[in-house]
């Protein structure tokens, strides 16, 4: 939460980059980064607190999109709280988020109620949405925000939503700010459009391998096809 004030001197995108870089640093240590991407369920490691810090930083970017992301933002916040509560129950054991997931899978609770597995899956999909949006904006920051958000939603979230959620999103899409307003909101005081574009590209380069690893973990645990209930 303290990071929120730090963004007064830097963009929200820069904040996510810093948090995600910390996750990568904690995960790999002195190991070869390429080797870390080839994960197996037994050796998988995602540091819980740094991961949740990344998710909190992503919330700040979603805020810039406005009311359209209100439901997604609320879901992200609740899912962060759920995983944080689980971590606090045994901080040492659950410093690796995978241990939380593995416990629920072993006990047969992964798909039941408000599970931590569901929380992790939907946080991952929120990052998938962020990645899809950034990839579009990095290529052309002046493209239609409504189109960029809709395309990103269709790729990352719509396949897993029921018709009610999809219909609600279509209505909320009309509230997306125009491209100039959104870019202005993302820019830090010391930034110009070229710098912001570079930051977007840097974040994309971090997110792609990170999310590839997470999806590999979800697949190995049988959690990659979970849908909204």
Beta strands, then each sheet from edge to edge (+ up, - down):
end
